[in-house]
C-alpha cells in the first residue's frame, strides 16, 4: 500500500465580490489529488482537497518540498499500525521534516490541503464518510446526522444596495437557512448600520444575524463600529481587527460587549492559544473560526481543539471558516458548533453536494465514502482531470 503520486493545480475563482478589505478578482485556489495504489471498484483510490477560499494557490511549496517528502518516504512508514490504511499523522510528520518551528503562514495552507486530501483517501479506503471516521477517532464515536449551517454573504458588489441585500437574505431563508452573516466595513458606519437594521427586519431576531469586517479596522474605526453595533446584540461580530493585534482586539471586545468571532486568519495551535490568552476572547461567549485546511489540516486541528477544551472552550463555540464539503465533514465529525455556507458565491468551490438541502437551518451530513466531492459535478470534474 503506497501513495504513488500527488498532483496540484491552481484554479481561479473568477469572482467580482468585495469585502471591507479586498476583492476576489485575482483569487486562486490549489486543488490537490493524492493517488494511491489501493483499488476500489477496480479504480485507484484518490483523495482530493482544495485550500478553502481566501488564500491564493500555494503549489510552489507543495511541489518543491511537501510532495517530494511524502513520495520519498518508505511506504510502510506512512501506514497505520495495522498496515491496512494510511496514517495522516505520519504523513504530516513526513511533510514537516526539516521545517523550522514557527513561520506557519508560509507552509500551513500547503500542508493542510495535502493532509485533508490524504484523509479523503483514508475514509474512502475505510468505506466510510469522513465525518464518521473523524467521530470515531476524535469525538468518542459520537456520530451525528446533521449540523447547523449559516450563510456567509452580504457582500459588496457593483449595483448592490439595500433592496438587493434584502432579496439575497430572503432567498437564503427560503432555501432553509436561518442565520445570515453580512459584510461591514466596506461602507461608512451610517451606511452599514442602515444595512444591519434593514437585515434585522427580514431575519427572525438579532440572534439570526452576524456581521464580518474581515480584520480590516484600525483602532478608530474598530471602536466606532463597536459603539454603533453594540446595542443590536448580534449573533457575533466577526474579525473586527487583526486577531494577532491582541491589545486592539481586547479593547474592541471590552467596548462591544456582545459575542465576537475570529481566528480564520490563524494558522497554528500556538496562534489560537495566544489569541485566547492575550486577545480578550471569552470562553462561553465568543467563537473561534479557524479554517482547518489552511492551518495544517485535521491532525493539527485536533490538537488545537484539545488545547481549547483544556482552557474551558466548548466545541459548540467552534465555527470553522470554509463553507464547503470539507468543512461540513469536519464540523460533523468533531461535533462543532456549526458550518458556514457560501451558496452561489465562489463558483465550483462553493457549497456542498449538488443535491444537498438545508432544513430549518440544518444540513444533513453526506454518507458517500470520503469527503464526497463526487457529488459535486463541476468541482469533481476539475479534480478528476487532475488525477487522470
Secondary structure, DSSP 8 states (H G I E B T S, - for coil): --EEEEEEEEEE-----B-SS-B-TT-EEEEEEEEEEEEETTEEEEEEEE--SSS---HHHIIIIIHHHHHHS-GGGGB-TTSSSB-HHHHHHHHTTT--SS-HHHHHHHHHHHHHHHHHHHHHHHTSBHHHHHHHHHSTT---SEEEEEEE---B-TT--HHHHHHHHHHHHHTT---EEEE-SSS-HHHHHHHHHHHHTTSSSGGGEEEE-TT---HHHHHHHHHHHGGG--S-EE-SS-TT-HHHHHHHHHHH-S-EEE-TT--SHHHHHHHHHHS---TTTSEE---GGGTT-HHHHHHHHHHHHHTT--GGGB--S--BHHHHHHHHHHT-S-EEE-TTTSGGGSBS-TT--EETTEEE---SSBS-GGGSHHHHHHHHHHH-
